[in-house]
Amino acid sequence: MLTARTKLILKYIVSQYITDAAPVSSQNVAQNAGLSVSSATVRNEIAILEQEGYVLRAHTSAGCIPSDKGYRLYVDSLPNLNLPVERQRLLSHIFMQVEKEVDEWLKLAATMLAEMSRNVAVVATPKQNDCRIKYVELVSLQDRLALLVLILVGPKVKQKLISFDANVSQAALTTAANKFNESFGGITARGMNPQLENLTPIEKQISDTIAQVMKLEDEQEFEAPYLDGLHLILKQPEFAGGKQMKDLIELVESRTLLKMIRPEQLKEHTVHVIIGSENKSAAIQNCSVIISQYGIPEATGTIGVVGPTRMAYSNTIPSVHYLSIILTELVGNLYGKQARSSSN
């Protein structure tokens, strides 16, 4: 059990290391931590922190750096954090300009979060638990070839070519599309079956294609997320070349970064902080991840930051939190529902 003074020393060490990226000496702590204790006392306290695994030192006379365990105690001791009201208002105003364009506010969220955190920002598209049909359109391309344009609630547009065994006119395709729009509006893939009665062979082929497209959409776990900030993380000393940066870039290029950083369970409206070795992927066990789920019950997405364990947690945590609130409200507006968000 650490004493209050030992915890204060650890807090100072973590804060200084986050700011300077250099080992923190006992002399630095004694002179600047505001504790009014001797250097010898500070050295003894740091020795306790090292013995308990909260800090690391190359040797006894060297400065110390926080361990994952030290960062964890530091993060867990942070108070409830919120962005300044002026920053909240500015962000809300900026997002109001693009609230009708899903792609635009997802790109904007990644860009803003990367700039605010100075690290890599990851924003996943909100995904429905079960996609629903909003509108069906069929376009004749050739006598026996048509393009299915399936607009899902959200909205999301999926396209699929359909090859028929016989010639099909545009008029017949339009009639089929009208029939599906009357019967299938708001229906999930599972809900289509009770509606499928008295279909012609052509309509049956079209409905099977619609069901196949929706099934694939429902089974897709992750889409390629919106990413920004790789150029910023290159400025961090931990990522200035070497294996750590190579591993991160490989995750980005293979489109597996989101899968690697996302915990199996994300609590609603909660910011999760995963530090170093707590990450499930060995490729990012020298990184910290700050991540949150956003959205409404019908559709949820993920927003987060990846950076060194020497991360400005007190700034990044409230940044992720507030942007998740904004994205939740935007998703709620998209679905015509009042989003429920937490202000804590």
Residue, then its C-alpha position, 0 to 999 in steps of 0.5 A: m500500500l503506497t502512502a499519500r506522499t509516495k502517490l504524489i511522487l508517482k503522479y509528479i514522475v508520470s506528469q513530468y515524463i509525459t511532458d518531457a519524455a526523459p527519465v525523472s531524477s530524484q533531484n528533480v522531484a525534490q526541487n519541483a514536486g512541492l513536497s518540502v522533503s529532502s533528496a534522501t527521502v525522495r530517493n527512498e520513496i522512489a526506491i519503494l516505487e521501483q520495488e513495487g513495480y510502479v517505476l523503472r530505472a536502468h540503475t539505482s543512480a539513474g532517473c526513473i520512468p513510469s511502468d505500465k503499472g505506474y501509468r495505471l495507478y495514475v490514470d485511475s486516480l484522475p478525477n472526472l475530466n471534461l473539456p473546457v466549455e468553450r472547446q465543447r461549444l466550438l466542436s459542437h458548432i463545427f460538427m453542426q456544419v456537416e451533420k447531414e453527411v455521415d462520411e464528412w462527420l466521421k472524417l472530421a471526428a478522426t481529424m479533430l481527435a488526432e489534432m487534439s491528442r497528437n496521436v493516431a485517431v480511429v473512428a469506425t462507421p456506426k454499424q446496425n445490429d440488423c440492417r434494415i431496408k429503406y429503399v430498393e432500386l433496380v436499373s437495367l444494364q443489359d437485356r439480362l443484367a440489372l444493377l440492384v441499388l439497396i439503400l439501408v436505414g442509416p443510410k448506407v448504399k449497397q450495390k449488386l449485379i443480378s444476372f437473369d436467365a431471360n430478358v427483363s425490361q426496365a418496366a418489369l424491374t421498376t414494377a418489382a422494385n415498387k413491390f419490394n418497397e411497399s412490402f420490405g420498408g424497414i424490414t431486416a433480412r430475417g423479417m423478409n421471409p414472411q413477406l415473400e408470397n406470390l413472387t414471380p421467378i424474377e422477383k424471387q431471384i431479386s429477393d434472394t439477392i437482397a437477402q444475400v446482400m443484407k446477410l453479408e452486411d450483418e455478418q461484417e464485423f468491422e469496416a475500414p475505419y477512418l484514420d488520421g494522425l500517423h504524421l503526428i505520431l511520427k513526431q513522438p520519440e517512441f515512434a521515430g522509426g524502429k519496430q514500434m512504428k513498423d508494427l503500427i503501420e502494418l496494422v493500419e495497412s492490413r486494416t486490422l488496427l480497429k480489431m486489435i485495439r477494440p476490447e471484447q466488451l465496450k460499456e455504453h458511454t464509457v471511455h476505456v483506457i488500455i495501457g501497454s501490456e493490457n492490450k491483447s495484441a503484442a504489436i501494440q503492447n508498447c502503446s496505450v489505447i483510449i477508446s469509447q463506443y458511441g451511437i444508439p441501440e440500433a447502430t453503434g460505432t467506435i472512436g479511439v486514440v492509439g499512442p505511446t504509453r507516455m500519453a497526455y491522458s488528462n487531455t485525451i480522455p475527455s477529448v474521446h469522451y466529448l467526441s463520442i457524445i457528439l457522434t452519438e447525437l449525430v447517429g440519433n439524428l440520423y435515425g430520427k431518435q433522441a440519443r442518450s448520452s452521459s456527461n460524466 
